[in-house]
Amino acid sequence: MAAPLVLVLLVAVTVRALLYRSSLASLISERVEVASPLNAWKRVVEGLALLDLGVSPYSGDVFHETPLVIYLFHFLIDYAELVFMITDLLTAVALYLAVQDYNKVLFKKQKLLIELDKYASDVGELIRTPMEMHYIPLKVALFYLLNPYTVMSCIAKSTCAINNTIIAFFILATIKGSTFLSAVFLALATYQSLYPLTLFAPALLYLLQRQFIPVKMKNKDFWFYTVQYAGLFLGCLVVMVCLSFFLLNSWDFIPSVYGFTLSVPDLTPNVGLFWYFFAEMFEHFSLFFVCVFQINVFFYTIPLAVKLKFCSSRTISMPSCRGSTTSLTDST
């Protein structure tokens, strides 16, 4: 599978390199479909210009990316095209590995359930086989790298490509069952764009399932692991925020990055719905509906986590040594 993946990566790099050298690059970078006030490359360049002049990039209403991003491009501005191509390739490889590892976990669980005769007799044709799932990881990488929207975002040098890479590595770390790396990448993703905070609950549920810890309010292991994961996440997030403060010697980035995201003051057209909704609204009602819209993003995490915990609480104890027995425990 390595050779087909390398071929897909080479094709993706070639397509991006050709488009970077074409006249379409400047046209794509101006399109509102791939450039927003939060991730437009033009705003990053303006923020870098202010930083080079010794002025805080957050002193005006131009730059709304995080301090770590602006300092990253402060050193790599001459290699920006290469950086964005590498981020896309890393995202595709992370997704490839994540799907590959998820398939292995799925087949182990499926095999165990078959041995325990937990499937109905008439669902045999619905059971997946390794041959059927063999090319799924490659297809995921292929569909990501050659997706026109992904390609256009890369050519426009939209910083959402960096967010995609971080979230892809978060998914990979979570599926592999790495508590520490999952918390680190989730904290980094939340630091970058705030909304990945909604992934905390599903990640925790999946990791509990990987650790075979039942989701029970009276279970000490459940609370210990939850506090551990939350502590790692919050600790990493605090470290990143403090590092940003030390880089800038100012807290100006908090209202400029997170305040801007939550308050939606810039109604520049883009593929989202916020700008259109608030452009058509009386100013008197805008604050109320901004709160409603933002709460709506995070609110559904709670009922979904409560509902789906019953899926994750079905833990499977795999044999740890030869001759051991395998049991299926349903904590619900």
C-alpha positions as CSV (number, residue, x, y, z in Angstrom):
1,M,0.0,0.0,0.0
2,A,3.0,2.3,0.4
3,A,3.6,2.6,-3.3
4,P,0.1,3.7,-4.2
5,L,0.1,6.3,-1.3
6,V,3.5,7.7,-2.5
7,L,2.0,8.0,-6.0
8,V,-1.0,9.8,-4.7
9,L,1.2,12.2,-2.8
10,L,3.4,12.9,-5.9
11,V,0.3,13.6,-8.0
12,A,-1.0,16.0,-5.3
13,V,2.3,17.8,-5.1
14,T,2.5,18.1,-8.9
15,V,-1.0,19.5,-9.1
16,R,-0.3,22.1,-6.4
17,A,3.1,23.1,-7.8
18,L,1.6,23.6,-11.3
19,L,-1.3,25.8,-10.0
20,Y,1.1,27.8,-7.8
21,R,3.0,28.7,-11.0
22,S,-0.1,29.5,-13.0
23,S,-2.1,32.7,-13.3
24,L,-5.0,31.0,-11.4
25,A,-3.1,31.3,-8.1
26,S,-3.8,35.0,-7.6
27,L,-7.4,34.6,-8.7
28,I,-8.0,31.7,-6.3
29,S,-6.5,33.6,-3.4
30,E,-9.1,36.3,-3.8
31,R,-12.1,34.0,-3.8
32,V,-14.4,34.2,-0.8
33,E,-14.9,30.5,-1.0
34,V,-11.5,29.8,0.4
35,A,-10.5,33.1,2.1
36,S,-12.2,34.5,5.1
37,P,-11.2,37.2,7.6
38,L,-9.9,34.5,9.9
39,N,-7.7,32.5,7.5
40,A,-6.9,34.8,4.5
41,W,-3.2,34.8,3.5
42,K,-3.3,38.5,2.7
43,R,-4.1,39.2,6.3
44,V,-1.2,37.0,7.5
45,V,1.1,39.0,5.3
46,E,-0.2,42.3,6.7
47,G,0.2,41.0,10.2
48,L,3.8,40.0,9.4
49,A,4.5,43.5,8.0
50,L,3.2,45.0,11.3
51,L,5.4,42.6,13.3
52,D,8.5,43.5,11.3
53,L,7.8,47.2,12.1
54,G,7.7,46.5,15.8
55,V,4.0,47.0,16.0
56,S,1.6,44.5,17.5
57,P,-0.2,42.6,14.6
58,Y,-3.3,42.8,16.8
59,S,-3.3,46.5,17.2
60,G,-5.7,47.0,14.3
61,D,-8.6,44.9,13.0
62,V,-6.6,43.1,10.3
63,F,-5.0,40.0,11.7
64,H,-6.9,37.4,13.6
65,E,-4.7,34.3,13.5
66,T,-2.9,33.0,16.6
67,P,0.6,34.2,17.6
68,L,2.2,30.8,17.0
69,V,1.1,30.9,13.4
70,I,2.4,34.4,12.7
71,Y,5.8,33.5,14.3
72,L,5.9,30.3,12.3
73,F,5.6,32.3,9.0
74,H,7.8,35.0,10.3
75,F,10.7,32.5,9.8
76,L,9.2,30.5,6.9
77,I,7.6,33.3,4.8
78,D,9.9,32.6,1.9
79,Y,8.8,28.9,1.9
80,A,5.1,29.5,2.4
81,E,4.0,27.5,-0.6
82,L,6.1,24.5,0.5
83,V,4.7,24.8,4.0
84,F,1.1,24.6,2.8
85,M,1.9,21.6,0.5
86,I,3.6,19.8,3.4
87,T,0.7,20.4,5.7
88,D,-1.7,18.9,3.1
89,L,0.5,15.9,2.7
90,L,0.8,15.4,6.4
91,T,-3.0,15.6,6.8
92,A,-3.5,13.0,4.1
93,V,-0.9,10.6,5.7
94,A,-2.4,11.1,9.2
95,L,-5.9,10.3,7.8
96,Y,-4.5,7.3,6.0
97,L,-2.9,5.9,9.1
98,A,-5.9,6.7,11.2
99,V,-8.3,4.8,8.9
100,Q,-5.8,1.9,8.7
101,D,-5.6,1.6,12.5
102,Y,-9.4,2.0,12.9
103,N,-9.9,-0.8,10.5
104,K,-7.7,-3.1,12.5
105,V,-9.6,-2.3,15.7
106,L,-12.9,-2.8,13.9
107,F,-11.9,-6.2,12.6
108,K,-10.7,-7.3,16.0
109,K,-14.0,-6.3,17.5
110,Q,-16.0,-7.9,14.7
111,K,-14.0,-11.1,15.0
112,L,-14.6,-11.3,18.7
113,L,-18.4,-10.6,18.3
114,I,-18.6,-13.4,15.7
115,E,-16.8,-15.8,18.1
116,L,-19.2,-14.9,20.8
117,D,-22.2,-15.3,18.4
118,K,-23.4,-11.8,19.1
119,Y,-24.5,-11.2,15.5
120,A,-27.9,-12.2,14.1
121,S,-27.9,-15.0,11.6
122,D,-29.1,-12.9,8.7
123,V,-26.5,-10.1,8.9
124,G,-23.7,-12.1,7.4
125,E,-23.6,-10.1,4.2
126,L,-23.2,-6.8,6.2
127,I,-20.1,-8.0,7.9
128,R,-17.0,-6.3,6.5
129,T,-14.0,-8.3,5.3
130,P,-10.3,-7.1,5.2
131,M,-10.4,-7.3,1.4
132,E,-13.3,-5.0,1.2
133,M,-11.7,-2.4,3.5
134,H,-8.2,-2.8,2.1
135,Y,-8.2,0.3,-0.1
136,I,-10.3,2.5,2.1
137,P,-7.3,4.3,3.7
138,L,-5.9,5.0,0.3
139,K,-9.3,6.4,-0.9
140,V,-9.5,8.7,2.1
141,A,-6.0,10.1,1.3
142,L,-6.9,10.4,-2.4
143,F,-10.2,12.1,-1.8
144,Y,-8.6,14.6,0.6
145,L,-5.6,15.5,-1.5
146,L,-7.4,15.8,-4.8
147,N,-10.6,17.4,-3.5
148,P,-10.9,20.6,-5.5
149,Y,-11.8,22.6,-2.3
150,T,-8.7,21.3,-0.5
151,V,-6.5,22.1,-3.6
152,M,-8.0,25.6,-3.8
153,S,-7.4,26.2,-0.1
154,C,-3.8,25.2,-0.5
155,I,-3.3,27.4,-3.5
156,A,-4.9,30.4,-1.7
157,K,-2.6,29.6,1.3
158,S,-5.5,29.6,3.6
159,T,-4.4,28.9,7.2
160,C,-7.3,26.4,7.6
161,A,-4.9,23.9,6.1
162,I,-2.8,24.1,9.3
163,N,-6.0,23.5,11.4
164,N,-6.8,20.5,9.2
165,T,-3.4,19.0,9.8
166,I,-3.7,19.5,13.6
167,I,-7.1,17.9,13.7
168,A,-6.0,15.0,11.5
169,F,-3.2,14.2,13.9
170,F,-5.6,14.5,16.8
171,I,-7.8,11.9,15.1
172,L,-4.8,9.7,14.6
173,A,-3.6,9.9,18.2
174,T,-7.1,9.3,19.5
175,I,-7.7,6.2,17.3
176,K,-4.3,4.8,18.4
177,G,-5.3,5.3,22.0
178,S,-2.6,7.8,22.9
179,T,-4.1,9.9,25.8
180,F,-1.2,12.4,25.9
181,L,-0.9,13.1,22.2
182,S,-4.7,13.2,21.8
183,A,-4.9,15.9,24.5
184,V,-2.0,17.8,23.1
185,F,-3.3,17.9,19.5
186,L,-6.9,18.7,20.8
187,A,-5.5,21.6,22.9
188,L,-3.5,22.9,19.8
189,A,-6.6,22.6,17.6
190,T,-8.7,24.5,20.2
191,Y,-6.0,27.1,20.6
192,Q,-6.0,27.6,16.8
193,S,-9.7,27.8,16.1
194,L,-11.7,27.3,19.4
195,Y,-14.5,25.2,17.9
196,P,-12.5,21.9,18.1
197,L,-13.3,22.0,21.8
198,T,-16.5,20.2,20.8
199,L,-14.3,17.1,20.0
200,F,-13.4,16.7,23.7
201,A,-16.4,14.5,24.6
202,P,-16.2,12.1,21.6
203,A,-12.4,11.8,22.0
204,L,-12.8,11.0,25.7
205,L,-15.6,8.4,25.0
206,Y,-13.5,6.7,22.4
207,L,-10.4,6.6,24.6
208,L,-12.4,5.2,27.4
209,Q,-13.6,2.5,25.0
210,R,-10.0,1.7,24.0
211,Q,-9.0,1.5,27.7
212,F,-12.0,-0.8,28.4
213,I,-13.3,1.6,31.1
214,P,-17.1,1.5,31.5
215,V,-18.8,4.8,31.4
216,K,-20.4,4.8,34.8
217,M,-20.8,7.7,37.2
218,K,-19.9,5.5,40.2
219,N,-16.8,4.0,38.5
220,K,-13.6,5.5,40.0
221,D,-11.6,4.5,36.9
222,F,-14.0,6.5,34.7
223,W,-13.5,9.7,36.8
224,F,-9.8,9.2,37.2
225,Y,-9.3,8.9,33.4
226,T,-11.7,11.8,32.7
227,V,-9.8,14.1,35.1
228,Q,-6.5,13.0,33.7
229,Y,-7.5,13.7,30.1
230,A,-9.1,17.0,31.0
231,G,-6.0,18.0,33.0
232,L,-3.7,17.2,30.1
233,F,-5.9,19.1,27.7
234,L,-6.2,22.2,29.9
235,G,-2.6,22.1,30.9
236,C,-1.5,22.1,27.2
237,L,-3.9,24.8,26.4
238,V,-2.7,27.0,29.2
239,V,0.9,26.5,28.1
240,M,0.1,27.6,24.5
241,V,-1.7,30.7,25.7
242,C,1.1,31.6,28.0
243,L,3.7,31.0,25.3
244,S,1.7,33.4,23.1
245,F,1.8,36.0,25.8
246,F,5.6,35.7,26.2
247,L,6.1,36.0,22.4
248,L,4.0,39.2,22.2
249,N,4.3,40.4,25.8
250,S,0.7,41.3,25.5
251,W,-2.8,39.7,25.8
252,D,-4.1,41.6,22.8
253,F,-4.3,38.4,20.8
254,I,-7.2,37.0,23.0
255,P,-9.9,39.6,21.9
256,S,-8.4,39.7,18.4
257,V,-8.5,35.9,17.9
258,Y,-11.1,34.4,20.1
259,G,-13.2,37.5,20.7
260,F,-13.4,38.1,16.9
261,T,-14.4,34.5,16.4
262,L,-17.2,34.6,19.0
263,S,-18.6,38.1,18.3
264,V,-18.5,37.9,14.4
265,P,-17.9,41.7,13.8
266,D,-16.7,41.2,10.2
267,L,-19.5,40.4,7.8
268,T,-17.3,39.8,4.8
269,P,-19.1,37.2,2.5
270,N,-17.8,33.7,2.7
271,V,-19.2,30.1,2.5
272,G,-20.6,30.3,6.1
273,L,-24.0,31.5,7.2
274,F,-23.1,33.9,9.9
275,W,-22.3,36.9,7.7
276,Y,-25.5,36.6,5.7
277,F,-27.7,36.1,8.7
278,F,-26.3,39.1,10.6
279,A,-26.2,41.3,7.5
280,E,-29.9,41.0,7.2
281,M,-30.6,41.5,10.9
282,F,-31.4,44.7,12.9
283,E,-28.4,45.7,15.0
284,H,-30.6,45.7,18.1
285,F,-31.0,41.9,18.0
286,S,-27.4,41.0,16.9
287,L,-26.0,40.3,20.3
288,F,-28.8,38.0,21.3
289,F,-28.5,35.9,18.1
290,V,-24.7,35.8,18.2
291,C,-25.0,34.2,21.6
292,V,-27.7,31.8,20.3
293,F,-25.5,30.8,17.3
294,Q,-22.4,30.3,19.4
295,I,-24.2,28.3,22.1
296,N,-25.8,26.2,19.3
297,V,-22.3,25.1,18.2
298,F,-21.3,23.7,21.6
299,F,-24.7,22.7,23.1
300,Y,-25.3,19.5,21.1
301,T,-22.0,18.0,22.4
302,I,-23.7,17.4,25.8
303,P,-26.8,15.4,24.7
304,L,-24.8,13.5,22.0
305,A,-22.2,12.5,24.6
306,V,-24.9,11.3,27.0
307,K,-26.6,9.4,24.3
308,L,-23.5,7.9,22.7
309,K,-21.9,6.9,26.0
310,F,-24.0,3.8,25.9
311,C,-22.1,2.8,22.7
312,S,-18.8,3.4,24.3
313,S,-19.7,1.8,27.6
314,R,-19.9,-1.6,25.8
315,T,-16.4,-2.7,26.5
316,I,-14.6,-5.7,25.1
317,S,-12.0,-7.5,27.1
318,M,-9.4,-9.0,24.7
319,P,-7.3,-11.9,25.8
320,S,-4.1,-10.8,27.4
321,C,-2.3,-14.1,27.2
322,R,-2.7,-17.6,25.8
323,G,-5.4,-19.6,27.4
324,S,-7.2,-16.6,28.9
325,T,-10.9,-16.2,28.4
326,T,-12.6,-13.4,26.4
327,S,-15.6,-11.6,27.9
328,L,-18.0,-9.0,26.7
329,T,-19.2,-6.6,29.4
330,D,-22.2,-4.4,28.9
331,S,-22.2,-1.7,31.6
332,T,-25.6,-0.3,30.6
